[in-house]
Amino acid sequence: MSCPDLEIPLGKRSKLYRFFEMLPALISYGMLILLVVLSVLSPFLAAIYLLLLVLTTFVKAIGISYRTLLGHRQLVRAEKIDWSARLDDLSQAAAGKSPEIKINKKDFEADVHQQTILSIEKGELQIIDPRDIYHAVLIAAYNESYEVLKPTVESVNNTTYPNERLIVYLAYEERGGEQMAETARRLRDEYAGVFCDYRIIQHPKDLPDEIPGKGPNITYAGYDLKQWCDNKKIEYNQVIVTTLDSDNRPYSTYFDYVAYKYAVTPNRERLSYQPVALYFGNIWDAPAPMRVLATGNSFWTIIGSMRPHALRNFAAHSQPLSALVSMDFWSKRSIVEDGHQYWRSYFYFKGDYSVMPIHVPVYQDAVLSDTFKATLISQFKQLRRWGYGASDIPYVAVRLFTRQRTAPFWETLARFIRLIDNHVSLATMSILVAFGAWVPLLTNPEASRNISAHALPLIVSHIQQVAVIGIFITILLMLKMLPPRPERYKRSRTVFMVLQWFLMPVTSICYSSAASMAAQTHLLLGKYLEKFDVTDKATLSSRAKTKAKKDALKKARRKSKL
């Protein structure tokens, strides 16, 4: 299959492309402005408009709560499975031997596994022998410290997948400086001989036709992986590539689980495999606003795992090397290379592509910088980068409404509408739910005489009170999923883990909504975000050093004044 042009444009865009770049911001700002206009012209229509939006959000919240509970249950069940043993069952069945399956029918997908073995034995299902499957793990780094990267590499080492079939890459940036290069070499020396191969690849800076970011970095490493496989005479379809950020720690059975699904799925090349991202790695150390956002983002990925039709690539994910080679790996022009990879794959395979949920986690860290102020800023930049996924809207639109279309129209249109809805809702609904009920009363003196407008704040308040049940569900699940409290913290820290949820309205508006609006505004004005803002990854030791420097500086200033 020849590779079509899958890249987003750099420089000047066509008029059609610019229109769809502006569209999400126009809709988001338009929804807010429309409430004000209706409040001035007709408080009754404003009340109807807001209630429709609030009730729609309320119905979605019910679905979110249900899927959160169901997704958590699936997560717990999948974590208990010995996926390595199931891979052995596949290998025996493929070799013509009848495996002795010791399985509880109540186990996760037990009936599916038994039926799979039966299909292999009957010759109805052709699989790849799991013993022939390699995992290539690309760890992307910029300037992270040894203390951040070492646990990530060690977590890969501690998985249950055989190390002789793990190929580990540390893909780091030349822009990260000599200290980063020294850290890479140190880790290479430590892990020499531990895996099938451990390679360090430095991505040169200022290469043509690419932006500074993760996508170009891991693509550069991908080229080396392709050459490595050629030299070793390993077929591309025998290799599954997993991308990890520098602070990612895959669950112990993650690679076995992915290999199992890859081996038994007929259209394996046209799938990617998406774990659940849990931002609990340093959750006890992060400030309260970041803990709220990290927990919310974690549950968002749990919910996504229960909606396979709407699931997209996000953060750490896996994809066959054969597919990556065919489509020239990842985008070198997008700062959201993970989500954008879904659309690249979707259009490359002409719509015959989907994302398979993997119901075990890849643990990640909440945003944490060396100072509280820097943490607040870094968190906003991270969410703005995620919100810049709205840049996929024009990318999809020109491949839907023009002769470039290669995927089925109606199916792609449904995905396109869902894409717009997700970005617009994230930018606007928190603001509308929080303040919308008061707009008619504040903008139109006649609104106080209108029964519907006058009662609107009370009605919305009642709906919000019912919706609080969803927050209670989130709190209970969070407390069950939290890692053990470090000894350096008192029990009172657990109490603050509950009280922090009073910050949710603030974080929803000042971070989730504001960051999304900022990203869409950049697209509206044509001020493109073409530089990857690397999220700070501080450690307790780096924070202590920063604090010591600040204290020493303050002390020196006091002495100079005497």
Secondary structure in CASP SS format (residue, H / E / C, confidence):
PFRMAT SS
TARGET T0000
AUTHOR 0000-0000-0000
METHOD secondary structure of the structure
MODEL  1
M C 1.00
S C 1.00
C C 1.00
P C 1.00
D C 1.00
L C 1.00
E C 1.00
I C 1.00
P C 1.00
L C 1.00
G C 1.00
K C 1.00
R C 1.00
S C 1.00
K H 1.00
L H 1.00
Y H 1.00
R H 1.00
F H 1.00
F H 1.00
E H 1.00
M H 1.00
L H 1.00
P H 1.00
A H 1.00
L H 1.00
I H 1.00
S H 1.00
Y H 1.00
G H 1.00
M H 1.00
L H 1.00
I H 1.00
L H 1.00
L H 1.00
V H 1.00
V H 1.00
L H 1.00
S H 1.00
V H 1.00
L H 1.00
S C 1.00
P H 1.00
F H 1.00
L H 1.00
A H 1.00
A H 1.00
I H 1.00
Y H 1.00
L H 1.00
L H 1.00
L H 1.00
L H 1.00
V H 1.00
L H 1.00
T H 1.00
T H 1.00
F H 1.00
V H 1.00
K H 1.00
A H 1.00
I H 1.00
G H 1.00
I H 1.00
S H 1.00
Y H 1.00
R H 1.00
T H 1.00
L H 1.00
L H 1.00
G H 1.00
H H 1.00
R H 1.00
Q H 1.00
L H 1.00
V H 1.00
R H 1.00
A H 1.00
E H 1.00
K C 1.00
I C 1.00
D C 1.00
W H 1.00
S H 1.00
A H 1.00
R H 1.00
L H 1.00
D H 1.00
D H 1.00
L H 1.00
S H 1.00
Q H 1.00
A H 1.00
A H 1.00
A C 1.00
G C 1.00
K C 1.00
S C 1.00
P C 1.00
E C 1.00
I C 1.00
K C 1.00
I C 1.00
N C 1.00
K C 1.00
K C 1.00
D C 1.00
F C 1.00
E C 1.00
A H 1.00
D H 1.00
V H 1.00
H H 1.00
Q H 1.00
Q H 1.00
T H 1.00
I H 1.00
L H 1.00
S H 1.00
I H 1.00
E H 1.00
K C 1.00
G C 1.00
E C 1.00
L C 1.00
Q C 1.00
I C 1.00
I C 1.00
D C 1.00
P H 1.00
R H 1.00
D H 1.00
I C 1.00
Y E 1.00
H E 1.00
A E 1.00
V E 1.00
L E 1.00
I E 1.00
A E 1.00
A E 1.00
Y C 1.00
N C 1.00
E C 1.00
S C 1.00
Y H 1.00
E H 1.00
V H 1.00
L H 1.00
K H 1.00
P H 1.00
T H 1.00
V H 1.00
E H 1.00
S H 1.00
V H 1.00
N H 1.00
N C 1.00
T C 1.00
T C 1.00
Y C 1.00
P C 1.00
N H 1.00
E H 1.00
R H 1.00
L E 1.00
I E 1.00
V E 1.00
Y E 1.00
L E 1.00
A E 1.00
Y E 1.00
E E 1.00
E H 1.00
R H 1.00
G H 1.00
G C 1.00
E H 1.00
Q H 1.00
M H 1.00
A H 1.00
E H 1.00
T H 1.00
A H 1.00
R H 1.00
R H 1.00
L H 1.00
R H 1.00
D H 1.00
E H 1.00
Y C 1.00
A C 1.00
G C 1.00
V C 1.00
F C 1.00
C C 1.00
D E 1.00
Y E 1.00
R E 1.00
I E 1.00
I E 1.00
Q E 1.00
H E 1.00
P C 1.00
K C 1.00
D C 1.00
L C 1.00
P C 1.00
D C 1.00
E C 1.00
I C 1.00
P C 1.00
G C 1.00
K H 1.00
G H 1.00
P H 1.00
N H 1.00
I H 1.00
T H 1.00
Y H 1.00
A H 1.00
G H 1.00
Y H 1.00
D H 1.00
L H 1.00
K H 1.00
Q H 1.00
W H 1.00
C H 1.00
D H 1.00
N H 1.00
K H 1.00
K C 1.00
I C 1.00
E C 1.00
Y H 1.00
N H 1.00
Q H 1.00
V E 1.00
I E 1.00
V E 1.00
T E 1.00
T E 1.00
L E 1.00
D C 1.00
S C 1.00
D C 1.00
N C 1.00
R E 1.00
P E 1.00
Y C 1.00
S C 1.00
T C 1.00
Y H 1.00
F H 1.00
D H 1.00
Y H 1.00
V H 1.00
A H 1.00
Y H 1.00
K H 1.00
Y H 1.00
A H 1.00
V H 1.00
T C 1.00
P C 1.00
N C 1.00
R H 1.00
E H 1.00
R H 1.00
L E 1.00
S E 1.00
Y E 1.00
Q E 1.00
P E 1.00
V E 1.00
A E 1.00
L E 1.00
Y C 1.00
F C 1.00
G C 1.00
N C 1.00
I C 1.00
W C 1.00
D C 1.00
A C 1.00
P C 1.00
A H 1.00
P H 1.00
M H 1.00
R H 1.00
V H 1.00
L H 1.00
A H 1.00
T H 1.00
G H 1.00
N H 1.00
S H 1.00
F H 1.00
W H 1.00
T H 1.00
I H 1.00
I H 1.00
G H 1.00
S H 1.00
M C 1.00
R C 1.00
P H 1.00
H H 1.00
A H 1.00
L C 1.00
R C 1.00
N C 1.00
F C 1.00
A C 1.00
A C 1.00
H E 1.00
S E 1.00
Q E 1.00
P E 1.00
L H 1.00
S H 1.00
A H 1.00
L H 1.00
V H 1.00
S H 1.00
M C 1.00
D C 1.00
F C 1.00
W C 1.00
S C 1.00
K C 1.00
R C 1.00
S C 1.00
I C 1.00
V C 1.00
E H 1.00
D H 1.00
G H 1.00
H H 1.00
Q H 1.00
Y H 1.00
W H 1.00
R H 1.00
S H 1.00
Y H 1.00
F H 1.00
Y H 1.00
F C 1.00
K C 1.00
G C 1.00
D C 1.00
Y C 1.00
S E 1.00
V E 1.00
M E 1.00
P E 1.00
I E 1.00
H E 1.00
V E 1.00
P E 1.00
V E 1.00
Y E 1.00
Q C 1.00
D C 1.00
A C 1.00
V C 1.00
L E 1.00
S C 1.00
D C 1.00
T C 1.00
F H 1.00
K H 1.00
A H 1.00
T H 1.00
L H 1.00
I H 1.00
S H 1.00
Q H 1.00
F H 1.00
K H 1.00
Q H 1.00
L H 1.00
R H 1.00
R H 1.00
W H 1.00
G H 1.00
Y H 1.00
G H 1.00
A H 1.00
S H 1.00
D H 1.00
I H 1.00
P H 1.00
Y H 1.00
V H 1.00
A H 1.00
V H 1.00
R C 1.00
L C 1.00
F C 1.00
T C 1.00
R C 1.00
Q C 1.00
R C 1.00
T C 1.00
A C 1.00
P C 1.00
F H 1.00
W H 1.00
E H 1.00
T H 1.00
L H 1.00
A H 1.00
R H 1.00
F H 1.00
I H 1.00
R H 1.00
L H 1.00
I H 1.00
D H 1.00
N H 1.00
H H 1.00
V H 1.00
S H 1.00
L H 1.00
A H 1.00
T H 1.00
M H 1.00
S H 1.00
I H 1.00
L H 1.00
V H 1.00
A H 1.00
F H 1.00
G H 1.00
A H 1.00
W H 1.00
V H 1.00
P H 1.00
L H 1.00
L H 1.00
T H 1.00
N C 1.00
P H 1.00
E H 1.00
A H 1.00
S H 1.00
R H 1.00
N C 1.00
I H 1.00
S H 1.00
A H 1.00
H H 1.00
A H 1.00
L H 1.00
P H 1.00
L H 1.00
I H 1.00
V H 1.00
S H 1.00
H H 1.00
I H 1.00
Q H 1.00
Q H 1.00
V H 1.00
A H 1.00
V H 1.00
I H 1.00
G H 1.00
I H 1.00
F H 1.00
I H 1.00
T H 1.00
I H 1.00
L H 1.00
L H 1.00
M H 1.00
L H 1.00
K H 1.00
M H 1.00
L C 1.00
P C 1.00
P C 1.00
R C 1.00
P C 1.00
E C 1.00
R C 1.00
Y C 1.00
K C 1.00
R C 1.00
S H 1.00
R H 1.00
T H 1.00
V H 1.00
F H 1.00
M H 1.00
V H 1.00
L H 1.00
Q H 1.00
W H 1.00
F H 1.00
L H 1.00
M H 1.00
P H 1.00
V H 1.00
T H 1.00
S H 1.00
I H 1.00
C H 1.00
Y H 1.00
S H 1.00
S H 1.00
A H 1.00
A H 1.00
S H 1.00
M H 1.00
A H 1.00
A H 1.00
Q H 1.00
T H 1.00
H H 1.00
L H 1.00
L H 1.00
L H 1.00
G C 1.00
K C 1.00
Y C 1.00
L C 1.00
E C 1.00
K C 1.00
F C 1.00
D C 1.00
V C 1.00
T C 1.00
D C 1.00
K E 1.00
A C 1.00
T C 1.00
L H 1.00
S H 1.00
S H 1.00
R H 1.00
A H 1.00
K H 1.00
T H 1.00
K H 1.00
A H 1.00
K H 1.00
K H 1.00
D H 1.00
A H 1.00
L H 1.00
K H 1.00
K H 1.00
A H 1.00
R H 1.00
R H 1.00
K H 1.00
S H 1.00
K H 1.00
L C 1.00
END
